[in-house]
Amino acid sequence: MAEKLHFSLVSPERELFSGSVDQVDAEGTEGGFGVLAGHAPFMTALKEGSVRVHNDGNVKVYEVRGGFADVTPDGLTILAEHAVEAA
């Protein structure tokens, strides 16, 4: 079984997601990126776009406006200015 990534998506209103996932794809101001377990640490500002959360063959999509993504040895945290689950 592949190693999982701990991912949290937080907006000012509430935490939208927290759990172990296979991969997260997002849109940074310098371009799109994907994060898997064991990714090198980095921080980037986010631009408006989708955050795609891949887990066990399923994809959950959130629409995000602004904020930051922080990859650490513990996982990925996205602090979004605004985020909602896509319909």
N, CA, C and O atoms as a CHARMM CRD file, in Angstrom:
* protein
*
  348
    1    1 MET  N      0.84500  -1.18000   0.00000 PROA 1      0.00000
    2    1 MET  CA     0.00000   0.00000   0.00000 PROA 1      0.00000
    3    1 MET  C      0.89000   1.24200   0.00000 PROA 1      0.00000
    4    1 MET  O      1.87800   1.30200   0.73100 PROA 1      0.00000
    5    2 ALA  N      0.54000   2.22500  -0.81400 PROA 2      0.00000
    6    2 ALA  CA     1.31700   3.46200  -0.92000 PROA 2      0.00000
    7    2 ALA  C      1.15400   4.30600   0.33600 PROA 2      0.00000
    8    2 ALA  O      0.11900   4.28400   1.00200 PROA 2      0.00000
    9    3 GLU  N      2.20700   5.04400   0.63300 PROA 3      0.00000
   10    3 GLU  CA     2.17300   5.93800   1.78700 PROA 3      0.00000
   11    3 GLU  C      1.17200   7.05800   1.54300 PROA 3      0.00000
   12    3 GLU  O      1.03800   7.53900   0.41700 PROA 3      0.00000
   13    4 LYS  N      0.47100   7.47400   2.59000 PROA 4      0.00000
   14    4 LYS  CA    -0.53900   8.52900   2.50000 PROA 4      0.00000
   15    4 LYS  C      0.03400   9.85700   2.95500 PROA 4      0.00000
   16    4 LYS  O      0.98400   9.91100   3.73500 PROA 4      0.00000
   17    5 LEU  N     -0.56500  10.93100   2.45000 PROA 5      0.00000
   18    5 LEU  CA    -0.21500  12.30700   2.78700 PROA 5      0.00000
   19    5 LEU  C     -1.28400  12.86300   3.71900 PROA 5      0.00000
   20    5 LEU  O     -2.47500  12.71800   3.44300 PROA 5      0.00000
   21    6 HSD  N     -0.87900  13.49800   4.82100 PROA 6      0.00000
   22    6 HSD  CA    -1.87000  14.17100   5.66200 PROA 6      0.00000
   23    6 HSD  C     -2.16000  15.53400   5.04100 PROA 6      0.00000
   24    6 HSD  O     -1.24200  16.31000   4.77800 PROA 6      0.00000
   25    7 PHE  N     -3.44900  15.82500   4.80800 PROA 7      0.00000
   26    7 PHE  CA    -3.86400  17.06000   4.15800 PROA 7      0.00000
   27    7 PHE  C     -4.95400  17.74500   4.97800 PROA 7      0.00000
   28    7 PHE  O     -5.89800  17.10800   5.44500 PROA 7      0.00000
   29    8 SER  N     -4.79900  19.07300   5.14400 PROA 8      0.00000
   30    8 SER  CA    -5.82300  19.90400   5.79000 PROA 8      0.00000
   31    8 SER  C     -6.12100  21.09200   4.90000 PROA 8      0.00000
   32    8 SER  O     -5.20700  21.74300   4.39300 PROA 8      0.00000
   33    9 LEU  N     -7.41300  21.37700   4.70800 PROA 9      0.00000
   34    9 LEU  CA    -7.86800  22.54800   3.97500 PROA 9      0.00000
   35    9 LEU  C     -8.71500  23.37800   4.92800 PROA 9      0.00000
   36    9 LEU  O     -9.75100  22.92600   5.41600 PROA 9      0.00000
   37   10 VAL  N     -8.25500  24.60600   5.18700 PROA 10     0.00000
   38   10 VAL  CA    -8.89200  25.45900   6.18400 PROA 10     0.00000
   39   10 VAL  C     -9.23300  26.80800   5.55800 PROA 10     0.00000
   40   10 VAL  O     -8.40900  27.41200   4.87100 PROA 10     0.00000
   41   11 SER  N    -10.45300  27.27100   5.80300 PROA 11     0.00000
   42   11 SER  CA   -10.86700  28.62100   5.40500 PROA 11     0.00000
   43   11 SER  C    -11.16400  29.39600   6.68700 PROA 11     0.00000
   44   11 SER  O    -11.21300  28.80300   7.76500 PROA 11     0.00000
   45   12 PRO  N    -11.36300  30.70600   6.59100 PROA 12     0.00000
   46   12 PRO  CA   -11.67500  31.46200   7.81100 PROA 12     0.00000
   47   12 PRO  C    -12.94700  30.96500   8.51700 PROA 12     0.00000
   48   12 PRO  O    -13.07300  31.09300   9.73400 PROA 12     0.00000
   49   13 GLU  N    -13.87900  30.40200   7.75200 PROA 13     0.00000
   50   13 GLU  CA   -15.13800  29.94400   8.33100 PROA 13     0.00000
   51   13 GLU  C    -15.02000  28.60800   9.06100 PROA 13     0.00000
   52   13 GLU  O    -15.62600  28.40500  10.11300 PROA 13     0.00000
   53   14 ARG  N    -14.20500  27.67200   8.46400 PROA 14     0.00000
   54   14 ARG  CA   -14.13900  26.32800   9.04600 PROA 14     0.00000
   55   14 ARG  C    -13.07600  25.48700   8.36600 PROA 14     0.00000
   56   14 ARG  O    -12.51500  25.87400   7.34100 PROA 14     0.00000
   57   15 GLU  N    -12.81100  24.33100   8.95200 PROA 15     0.00000
   58   15 GLU  CA   -11.94700  23.34000   8.32400 PROA 15     0.00000
   59   15 GLU  C    -12.81500  22.51800   7.37400 PROA 15     0.00000
   60   15 GLU  O    -13.77700  21.87900   7.80000 PROA 15     0.00000
   61   16 LEU  N    -12.47000  22.53800   6.08200 PROA 16     0.00000
   62   16 LEU  CA   -13.26100  21.82100   5.09000 PROA 16     0.00000
   63   16 LEU  C    -12.83700  20.37100   4.93700 PROA 16     0.00000
   64   16 LEU  O    -13.65500  19.51100   4.61100 PROA 16     0.00000
   65   17 PHE  N    -11.56000  20.09800   5.17300 PROA 17     0.00000
   66   17 PHE  CA   -11.06300  18.73000   5.01200 PROA 17     0.00000
   67   17 PHE  C     -9.86100  18.51900   5.90900 PROA 17     0.00000
   68   17 PHE  O     -9.03000  19.41300   6.07200 PROA 17     0.00000
   69   18 SER  N     -9.77100  17.33800   6.48700 PROA 18     0.00000
   70   18 SER  CA    -8.58300  16.92400   7.22500 PROA 18     0.00000
   71   18 SER  C     -8.53100  15.41000   7.19100 PROA 18     0.00000
   72   18 SER  O     -9.45700  14.73700   7.64400 PROA 18     0.00000
   73   19 GLY  N     -7.44200  14.87800   6.65100 PROA 19     0.00000
   74   19 GLY  CA    -7.32300  13.43500   6.60800 PROA 19     0.00000
   75   19 GLY  C     -6.16100  12.98500   5.75100 PROA 19     0.00000
   76   19 GLY  O     -5.40600  13.79900   5.21900 PROA 19     0.00000
   77   20 SER  N     -6.03000  11.67800   5.62400 PROA 20     0.00000
   78   20 SER  CA    -4.95900  11.07300   4.83100 PROA 20     0.00000
   79   20 SER  C     -5.45400  10.84400   3.41100 PROA 20     0.00000
   80   20 SER  O     -6.54200  10.30900   3.19800 PROA 20     0.00000
   81   21 VAL  N     -4.63700  11.25900   2.43900 PROA 21     0.00000
   82   21 VAL  CA    -5.00800  11.16100   1.02800 PROA 21     0.00000
   83   21 VAL  C     -3.81000  10.65600   0.21600 PROA 21     0.00000
   84   21 VAL  O     -2.69100  10.56000   0.72000 PROA 21     0.00000
   85   22 ASP  N     -4.08000  10.33600  -1.05600 PROA 22     0.00000
   86   22 ASP  CA    -3.01000   9.88000  -1.93900 PROA 22     0.00000
   87   22 ASP  C     -2.24200  11.04600  -2.55800 PROA 22     0.00000
   88   22 ASP  O     -1.01600  10.99600  -2.64900 PROA 22     0.00000
   89   23 GLN  N     -2.95400  12.10000  -2.98600 PROA 23     0.00000
   90   23 GLN  CA    -2.32900  13.22400  -3.68500 PROA 23     0.00000
   91   23 GLN  C     -3.25400  14.42800  -3.63700 PROA 23     0.00000
   92   23 GLN  O     -4.47600  14.28800  -3.58800 PROA 23     0.00000
   93   24 VAL  N     -2.64600  15.63200  -3.65100 PROA 24     0.00000
   94   24 VAL  CA    -3.39700  16.88500  -3.75400 PROA 24     0.00000
   95   24 VAL  C     -2.78000  17.71200  -4.86400 PROA 24     0.00000
   96   24 VAL  O     -1.56200  17.88600  -4.91400 PROA 24     0.00000
   97   25 ASP  N     -3.62800  18.22800  -5.76500 PROA 25     0.00000
   98   25 ASP  CA    -3.19400  19.11300  -6.84800 PROA 25     0.00000
   99   25 ASP  C     -3.81500  20.48700  -6.61500 PROA 25     0.00000
  100   25 ASP  O     -4.99400  20.59100  -6.27700 PROA 25     0.00000
  101   26 ALA  N     -3.01500  21.54400  -6.79800 PROA 26     0.00000
  102   26 ALA  CA    -3.50600  22.90500  -6.57500 PROA 26     0.00000
  103   26 ALA  C     -2.83100  23.87100  -7.54000 PROA 26     0.00000
  104   26 ALA  O     -1.88100  23.51400  -8.23700 PROA 26     0.00000
  105   27 GLU  N     -3.34000  25.10300  -7.56800 PROA 27     0.00000
  106   27 GLU  CA    -2.81600  26.15400  -8.44200 PROA 27     0.00000
  107   27 GLU  C     -2.08100  27.19500  -7.60600 PROA 27     0.00000
  108   27 GLU  O     -2.70400  27.97300  -6.88300 PROA 27     0.00000
  109   28 GLY  N     -0.75900  27.20500  -7.70700 PROA 28     0.00000
  110   28 GLY  CA     0.03900  28.22500  -7.04600 PROA 28     0.00000
  111   28 GLY  C      0.22600  29.42300  -7.95400 PROA 28     0.00000
  112   28 GLY  O     -0.04800  29.34400  -9.15100 PROA 28     0.00000
  113   29 THR  N      0.68200  30.51900  -7.40500 PROA 29     0.00000
  114   29 THR  CA     0.91700  31.70900  -8.22200 PROA 29     0.00000
  115   29 THR  C      2.03600  31.49300  -9.23100 PROA 29     0.00000
  116   29 THR  O      2.11300  32.20800 -10.23000 PROA 29     0.00000
  117   30 GLU  N      2.90400  30.51500  -8.98200 PROA 30     0.00000
  118   30 GLU  CA     3.99800  30.19900  -9.90500 PROA 30     0.00000
  119   30 GLU  C      3.65100  29.03800 -10.82800 PROA 30     0.00000
  120   30 GLU  O      4.48100  28.61900 -11.63500 PROA 30     0.00000
  121   31 GLY  N      2.42800  28.51400 -10.71500 PROA 31     0.00000
  122   31 GLY  CA     1.99500  27.40200 -11.56000 PROA 31     0.00000
  123   31 GLY  C      1.37100  26.29300 -10.73400 PROA 31     0.00000
  124   31 GLY  O      1.41500  26.31000  -9.50400 PROA 31     0.00000
  125   32 GLY  N      0.79200  25.33400 -11.43100 PROA 32     0.00000
  126   32 GLY  CA     0.15000  24.21300 -10.76000 PROA 32     0.00000
  127   32 GLY  C      1.17300  23.27400 -10.14800 PROA 32     0.00000
  128   32 GLY  O      2.31300  23.18700 -10.60600 PROA 32     0.00000
  129   33 PHE  N      0.74500  22.56800  -9.09600 PROA 33     0.00000
  130   33 PHE  CA     1.63400  21.60800  -8.44000 PROA 33     0.00000
  131   33 PHE  C      0.82800  20.46400  -7.85800 PROA 33     0.00000
  132   33 PHE  O     -0.36700  20.59500  -7.59200 PROA 33     0.00000
  133   34 GLY  N      1.49800  19.34500  -7.66700 PROA 34     0.00000
  134   34 GLY  CA     0.91500  18.18300  -7.01900 PROA 34     0.00000
  135   34 GLY  C      1.78700  17.76500  -5.85800 PROA 34     0.00000
  136   34 GLY  O      3.01200  17.86900  -5.92300 PROA 34     0.00000
  137   35 VAL  N      1.16000  17.29200  -4.79400 PROA 35     0.00000
  138   35 VAL  CA     1.90000  16.88200  -3.59700 PROA 35     0.00000
  139   35 VAL  C      1.52400  15.45200  -3.23900 PROA 35     0.00000
  140   35 VAL  O      0.34800  15.10200  -3.14200 PROA 35     0.00000
  141   36 LEU  N      2.55400  14.63600  -3.04500 PROA 36     0.00000
  142   36 LEU  CA     2.41800  13.26000  -2.58100 PROA 36     0.00000
  143   36 LEU  C      3.11900  13.14500  -1.23200 PROA 36     0.00000
  144   36 LEU  O      3.83300  14.06000  -0.82300 PROA 36     0.00000
  145   37 ALA  N      2.92000  12.03800  -0.54800 PROA 37     0.00000
  146   37 ALA  CA     3.63600  11.79200   0.71100 PROA 37     0.00000
  147   37 ALA  C      5.13200  11.86700   0.45500 PROA 37     0.00000
  148   37 ALA  O      5.61300  11.36900  -0.56300 PROA 37     0.00000
  149   38 GLY  N      5.87100  12.48100   1.36500 PROA 38     0.00000
  150   38 GLY  CA     7.31700  12.58200   1.25400 PROA 38     0.00000
  151   38 GLY  C      7.80900  13.71800   0.37600 PROA 38     0.00000
  152   38 GLY  O      9.00100  13.79800   0.08100 PROA 38     0.00000
  153   39 HSD  N      6.90900  14.59800  -0.04700 PROA 39     0.00000
  154   39 HSD  CA     7.29700  15.72600  -0.90700 PROA 39     0.00000
  155   39 HSD  C      8.25700  16.65300  -0.15500 PROA 39     0.00000
  156   39 HSD  O      8.17100  16.79500   1.06500 PROA 39     0.00000
  157   40 ALA  N      9.16300  17.27600  -0.89500 PROA 40     0.00000
  158   40 ALA  CA    10.08300  18.24900  -0.30000 PROA 40     0.00000
  159   40 ALA  C      9.29000  19.43900   0.24200 PROA 40     0.00000
  160   40 ALA  O      8.31300  19.85900  -0.37800 PROA 40     0.00000
  161   41 PRO  N      9.69300  19.98700   1.38500 PROA 41     0.00000
  162   41 PRO  CA     8.98600  21.12900   1.96300 PROA 41     0.00000
  163   41 PRO  C      9.05100  22.36500   1.06500 PROA 41     0.00000
  164   41 PRO  O     10.07900  22.64700   0.45000 PROA 41     0.00000
  165   42 PHE  N      7.94600  23.08800   1.00300 PROA 42     0.00000
  166   42 PHE  CA     7.89700  24.38800   0.32700 PROA 42     0.00000
  167   42 PHE  C      6.63700  25.12400   0.75900 PROA 42     0.00000
  168   42 PHE  O      5.72500  24.53700   1.34200 PROA 42     0.00000
  169   43 MET  N      6.60200  26.40300   0.46500 PROA 43     0.00000
  170   43 MET  CA     5.42100  27.22700   0.73000 PROA 43     0.00000
  171   43 MET  C      5.17400  28.07600  -0.50000 PROA 43     0.00000
  172   43 MET  O      6.11800  28.56800  -1.11700 PROA 43     0.00000
  173   44 THR  N      3.90400  28.25400  -0.86400 PROA 44     0.00000
  174   44 THR  CA     3.56400  29.08300  -2.01100 PROA 44     0.00000
  175   44 THR  C      2.22400  29.75900  -1.79900 PROA 44     0.00000
  176   44 THR  O      1.35900  29.25200  -1.08500 PROA 44     0.00000
  177   45 ALA  N      2.06700  30.90500  -2.42800 PROA 45     0.00000
  178   45 ALA  CA     0.76900  31.57200  -2.45700 PROA 45     0.00000
  179   45 ALA  C     -0.10400  30.85700  -3.48600 PROA 45     0.00000
  180   45 ALA  O      0.39800  30.32500  -4.47600 PROA 45     0.00000
  181   46 LEU  N     -1.40000  30.85000  -3.24500 PROA 46     0.00000
  182   46 LEU  CA    -2.34600  30.23000  -4.16400 PROA 46     0.00000
  183   46 LEU  C     -3.06200  31.27400  -4.98300 PROA 46     0.00000
  184   46 LEU  O     -3.29200  32.39300  -4.52400 PROA 46     0.00000
  185   47 LYS  N     -3.41300  30.90300  -6.19800 PROA 47     0.00000
  186   47 LYS  CA    -4.27200  31.76300  -7.00000 PROA 47     0.00000
  187   47 LYS  C     -5.65200  31.10700  -7.06500 PROA 47     0.00000
  188   47 LYS  O     -5.82100  29.96300  -6.64400 PROA 47     0.00000
  189   48 GLU  N     -6.61100  31.81900  -7.58000 PROA 48     0.00000
  190   48 GLU  CA    -7.96400  31.27800  -7.69900 PROA 48     0.00000
  191   48 GLU  C     -7.94100  30.04800  -8.58600 PROA 48     0.00000
  192   48 GLU  O     -7.34800  30.06200  -9.66400 PROA 48     0.00000
  193   49 GLY  N     -8.58200  28.99400  -8.13600 PROA 49     0.00000
  194   49 GLY  CA    -8.62300  27.76200  -8.92000 PROA 49     0.00000
  195   49 GLY  C     -9.10700  26.59300  -8.09800 PROA 49     0.00000
  196   49 GLY  O     -9.65700  26.75600  -7.00900 PROA 49     0.00000
  197   50 SER  N     -8.89100  25.41000  -8.63900 PROA 50     0.00000
  198   50 SER  CA    -9.35600  24.17900  -8.00500 PROA 50     0.00000
  199   50 SER  C     -8.25200  23.51500  -7.19700 PROA 50     0.00000
  200   50 SER  O     -7.07500  23.56200  -7.55600 PROA 50     0.00000
  201   51 VAL  N     -8.66100  22.90100  -6.10700 PROA 51     0.00000
  202   51 VAL  CA    -7.80300  21.99900  -5.34600 PROA 51     0.00000
  203   51 VAL  C     -8.42900  20.62200  -5.50700 PROA 51     0.00000
  204   51 VAL  O     -9.58800  20.41700  -5.14500 PROA 51     0.00000
  205   52 ARG  N     -7.66600  19.67900  -6.04900 PROA 52     0.00000
  206   52 ARG  CA    -8.16600  18.33500  -6.28800 PROA 52     0.00000
  207   52 ARG  C     -7.52300  17.37900  -5.29600 PROA 52     0.00000
  208   52 ARG  O     -6.29900  17.27800  -5.20600 PROA 52     0.00000
  209   53 VAL  N     -8.36900  16.68600  -4.55800 PROA 53     0.00000
  210   53 VAL  CA    -7.90700  15.75500  -3.53000 PROA 53     0.00000
  211   53 VAL  C     -8.16100  14.33200  -4.03200 PROA 53     0.00000
  212   53 VAL  O     -9.31000  13.91900  -4.18900 PROA 53     0.00000
  213   54 HSD  N     -7.08300  13.59000  -4.28000 PROA 54     0.00000
  214   54 HSD  CA    -7.17000  12.22400  -4.80100 PROA 54     0.00000
  215   54 HSD  C     -7.02500  11.24400  -3.64300 PROA 54     0.00000
  216   54 HSD  O     -6.09000  11.33900  -2.84800 PROA 54     0.00000
  217   55 ASN  N     -7.96500  10.29900  -3.55900 PROA 55     0.00000
  218   55 ASN  CA    -7.87700   9.30500  -2.49900 PROA 55     0.00000
  219   55 ASN  C     -8.60400   8.02700  -2.90700 PROA 55     0.00000
  220   55 ASN  O     -9.80500   8.04000  -3.17900 PROA 55     0.00000
  221   56 ASP  N     -7.86800   6.93800  -2.94500 PROA 56     0.00000
  222   56 ASP  CA    -8.43600   5.61800  -3.24700 PROA 56     0.00000
  223   56 ASP  C     -9.27200   5.61800  -4.52300 PROA 56     0.00000
  224   56 ASP  O    -10.34200   5.01100  -4.56100 PROA 56     0.00000
  225   57 GLY  N     -8.79300   6.29400  -5.56500 PROA 57     0.00000
  226   57 GLY  CA    -9.47900   6.31700  -6.84500 PROA 57     0.00000
  227   57 GLY  C    -10.58100   7.35500  -6.97000 PROA 57     0.00000
  228   57 GLY  O    -11.16500   7.50600  -8.04300 PROA 57     0.00000
  229   58 ASN  N    -10.87300   8.07000  -5.90100 PROA 58     0.00000
  230   58 ASN  CA   -11.88700   9.12400  -5.92400 PROA 58     0.00000
  231   58 ASN  C    -11.21700  10.48800  -5.92200 PROA 58     0.00000
  232   58 ASN  O    -10.11000  10.64500  -5.40500 PROA 58     0.00000
  233   59 VAL  N    -11.90200  11.48400  -6.50900 PROA 59     0.00000
  234   59 VAL  CA   -11.37700  12.85100  -6.52900 PROA 59     0.00000
  235   59 VAL  C    -12.44000  13.78400  -5.97400 PROA 59     0.00000
  236   59 VAL  O    -13.57400  13.81200  -6.45300 PROA 59     0.00000
  237   60 LYS  N    -12.05600  14.54900  -4.95300 PROA 60     0.00000
  238   60 LYS  CA   -12.92300  15.57300  -4.37500 PROA 60     0.00000
  239   60 LYS  C    -12.34400  16.91600  -4.79100 PROA 60     0.00000
  240   60 LYS  O    -11.13500  17.12400  -4.69800 PROA 60     0.00000
  241   61 VAL  N    -13.19900  17.83700  -5.25100 PROA 61     0.00000
  242   61 VAL  CA   -12.73200  19.11500  -5.77900 PROA 61     0.00000
  243   61 VAL  C    -13.26300  20.25500  -4.92200 PROA 61     0.00000
  244   61 VAL  O    -14.43900  20.28900  -4.56000 PROA 61     0.00000
  245   62 TYR  N    -12.37000  21.18600  -4.60600 PROA 62     0.00000
  246   62 TYR  CA   -12.71700  22.40600  -3.86600 PROA 62     0.00000
  247   62 TYR  C    -12.32400  23.60300  -4.71600 PROA 62     0.00000
  248   62 TYR  O    -11.29000  23.57600  -5.38400 PROA 62     0.00000
  249   63 GLU  N    -13.12200  24.63400  -4.70000 PROA 63     0.00000
  250   63 GLU  CA   -12.79000  25.88900  -5.37400 PROA 63     0.00000
  251   63 GLU  C    -12.20300  26.82700  -4.33100 PROA 63     0.00000
  252   63 GLU  O    -12.79800  27.04800  -3.27600 PROA 63     0.00000
  253   64 VAL  N    -11.02700  27.37900  -4.63300 PROA 64     0.00000
  254   64 VAL  CA   -10.27500  28.18500  -3.66600 PROA 64     0.00000
  255   64 VAL  C     -9.96400  29.54700  -4.27400 PROA 64     0.00000
  256   64 VAL  O     -9.63300  29.65500  -5.45500 PROA 64     0.00000
  257   65 ARG  N    -10.07500  30.58900  -3.44200 PROA 65     0.00000
  258   65 ARG  CA    -9.64200  31.93600  -3.83500 PROA 65     0.00000
  259   65 ARG  C     -8.60700  32.41500  -2.83500 PROA 65     0.00000
  260   65 ARG  O     -8.92900  32.68900  -1.67800 PROA 65     0.00000
  261   66 GLY  N     -7.37500  32.51500  -3.27900 PROA 66     0.00000
  262   66 GLY  CA    -6.30000  33.05800  -2.45200 PROA 66     0.00000
  263   66 GLY  C     -5.90200  32.17600  -1.29500 PROA 66     0.00000
  264   66 GLY  O     -6.56200  31.18500  -0.98300 PROA 66     0.00000
  265   67 GLY  N     -4.80800  32.55800  -0.66800 PROA 67     0.00000
  266   67 GLY  CA    -4.31800  31.83400   0.49000 PROA 67     0.00000
  267   67 GLY  C     -2.92600  31.29400   0.25600 PROA 67     0.00000
  268   67 GLY  O     -2.21400  31.74100  -0.64300 PROA 67     0.00000
  269   68 PHE  N     -2.54400  30.32900   1.07200 PROA 68     0.00000
  270   68 PHE  CA    -1.20500  29.75700   1.03400 PROA 68     0.00000
  271   68 PHE  C     -1.26400  28.24600   1.16900 PROA 68     0.00000
  272   68 PHE  O     -2.16200  27.70000   1.81100 PROA 68     0.00000
  273   69 ALA  N     -0.29300  27.57500   0.55400 PROA 69     0.00000
  274   69 ALA  CA    -0.08900  26.13700   0.71900 PROA 69     0.00000
  275   69 ALA  C      1.25500  25.95100   1.39900 PROA 69     0.00000
  276   69 ALA  O      2.24500  26.56100   0.99800 PROA 69     0.00000
  277   70 ASP  N      1.29500  25.11400   2.42100 PROA 70     0.00000
  278   70 ASP  CA     2.51400  24.85900   3.18200 PROA 70     0.00000
  279   70 ASP  C      2.75400  23.36000   3.24900 PROA 70     0.00000
  280   70 ASP  O      1.99200  22.62900   3.88300 PROA 70     0.00000
  281   71 VAL  N      3.81800  22.90200   2.59200 PROA 71     0.00000
  282   71 VAL  CA     4.20000  21.49100   2.63100 PROA 71     0.00000
  283   71 VAL  C      5.32800  21.34000   3.64000 PROA 71     0.00000
  284   71 VAL  O      6.36500  21.99400   3.53000 PROA 71     0.00000
  285   72 THR  N      5.11800  20.47500   4.62100 PROA 72     0.00000
  286   72 THR  CA     6.11800  20.18300   5.64800 PROA 72     0.00000
  287   72 THR  C      6.31100  18.66900   5.70500 PROA 72     0.00000
  288   72 THR  O      5.58700  17.93700   5.03000 PROA 72     0.00000
  289   73 PRO  N      7.26300  18.18800   6.48900 PROA 73     0.00000
  290   73 PRO  CA     7.39400  16.73300   6.64200 PROA 73     0.00000
  291   73 PRO  C      6.12800  16.08300   7.20900 PROA 73     0.00000
  292   73 PRO  O      5.92200  14.88100   7.04300 PROA 73     0.00000
  293   74 ASP  N      5.28100  16.87100   7.87600 PROA 74     0.00000
  294   74 ASP  CA     4.03500  16.33500   8.44700 PROA 74     0.00000
  295   74 ASP  C      2.89100  16.28200   7.45000 PROA 74     0.00000
  296   74 ASP  O      1.88500  15.62500   7.71600 PROA 74     0.00000
  297   75 GLY  N      3.01400  16.96400   6.28900 PROA 75     0.00000
  298   75 GLY  CA     1.93800  16.93200   5.30400 PROA 75     0.00000
  299   75 GLY  C      1.73000  18.28000   4.64400 PROA 75     0.00000
  300   75 GLY  O      2.62400  19.12600   4.63900 PROA 75     0.00000
  301   76 LEU  N      0.53600  18.47600   4.08300 PROA 76     0.00000
  302   76 LEU  CA     0.17400  19.69500   3.37100 PROA 76     0.00000
  303   76 LEU  C     -0.97900  20.37900   4.07600 PROA 76     0.00000
  304   76 LEU  O     -1.99200  19.75400   4.38900 PROA 76     0.00000
  305   77 THR  N     -0.81500  21.67900   4.32300 PROA 77     0.00000
  306   77 THR  CA    -1.89500  22.49500   4.86200 PROA 77     0.00000
  307   77 THR  C     -2.15500  23.62600   3.88700 PROA 77     0.00000
  308   77 THR  O     -1.23100  24.32900   3.47600 PROA 77     0.00000
  309   78 ILE  N     -3.42300  23.80100   3.51400 PROA 78     0.00000
  310   78 ILE  CA    -3.82900  24.94400   2.70400 PROA 78     0.00000
  311   78 ILE  C     -4.68300  25.84500   3.57800 PROA 78     0.00000
  312   78 ILE  O     -5.72000  25.43500   4.09800 PROA 78     0.00000
  313   79 LEU  N     -4.22500  27.08200   3.72800 PROA 79     0.00000
  314   79 LEU  CA    -4.97200  28.12100   4.43100 PROA 79     0.00000
  315   79 LEU  C     -5.54800  29.03300   3.34400 PROA 79     0.00000
  316   79 LEU  O     -4.83700  29.86600   2.78200 PROA 79     0.00000
  317   80 ALA  N     -6.82400  28.87100   3.05700 PROA 80     0.00000
  318   80 ALA  CA    -7.46500  29.58500   1.95300 PROA 80     0.00000
  319   80 ALA  C     -8.21900  30.80200   2.44800 PROA 80     0.00000
  320   80 ALA  O     -8.83100  30.77100   3.51600 PROA 80     0.00000
  321   81 GLU  N     -8.17600  31.87300   1.67100 PROA 81     0.00000
  322   81 GLU  CA    -8.98700  33.05400   1.98500 PROA 81     0.00000
  323   81 GLU  C    -10.46500  32.73500   1.84400 PROA 81     0.00000
  324   81 GLU  O    -11.29600  33.23600   2.60200 PROA 81     0.00000
  325   82 HSD  N    -10.78600  31.89100   0.86200 PROA 82     0.00000
  326   82 HSD  CA   -12.16900  31.43200   0.64600 PROA 82     0.00000
  327   82 HSD  C    -12.09900  30.06700  -0.00900 PROA 82     0.00000
  328   82 HSD  O    -11.31800  29.87700  -0.94100 PROA 82     0.00000
  329   83 ALA  N    -12.89200  29.11400   0.44900 PROA 83     0.00000
  330   83 ALA  CA   -12.92000  27.78000  -0.14700 PROA 83     0.00000
  331   83 ALA  C    -14.29500  27.15200   0.04400 PROA 83     0.00000
  332   83 ALA  O    -14.91800  27.27900   1.09800 PROA 83     0.00000
  333   84 VAL  N    -14.75200  26.46900  -1.01100 PROA 84     0.00000
  334   84 VAL  CA   -16.02100  25.72900  -0.95900 PROA 84     0.00000
  335   84 VAL  C    -15.83300  24.44300  -1.73000 PROA 84     0.00000
  336   84 VAL  O    -15.02200  24.37000  -2.65400 PROA 84     0.00000
  337   85 GLU  N    -16.58900  23.42600  -1.34400 PROA 85     0.00000
  338   85 GLU  CA   -16.57500  22.17400  -2.11100 PROA 85     0.00000
  339   85 GLU  C    -17.31900  22.40500  -3.40900 PROA 85     0.00000
  340   85 GLU  O    -18.41500  22.96400  -3.41200 PROA 85     0.00000
  341   86 ALA  N    -16.72100  21.97300  -4.52400 PROA 86     0.00000
  342   86 ALA  CA   -17.34300  22.14700  -5.83600 PROA 86     0.00000
  343   86 ALA  C    -18.55200  21.22100  -5.95600 PROA 86     0.00000
  344   86 ALA  O    -18.57700  20.12200  -5.40300 PROA 86     0.00000
  345   87 ALA  N    -19.54400  21.69700  -6.69100 PROA 87     0.00000
  346   87 ALA  CA   -20.77400  20.90300  -6.86800 PROA 87     0.00000
  347   87 ALA  C    -20.53600  19.72600  -7.77900 PROA 87     0.00000
  348   87 ALA  O    -21.45700  18.95200  -8.04000 PROA 87     0.00000
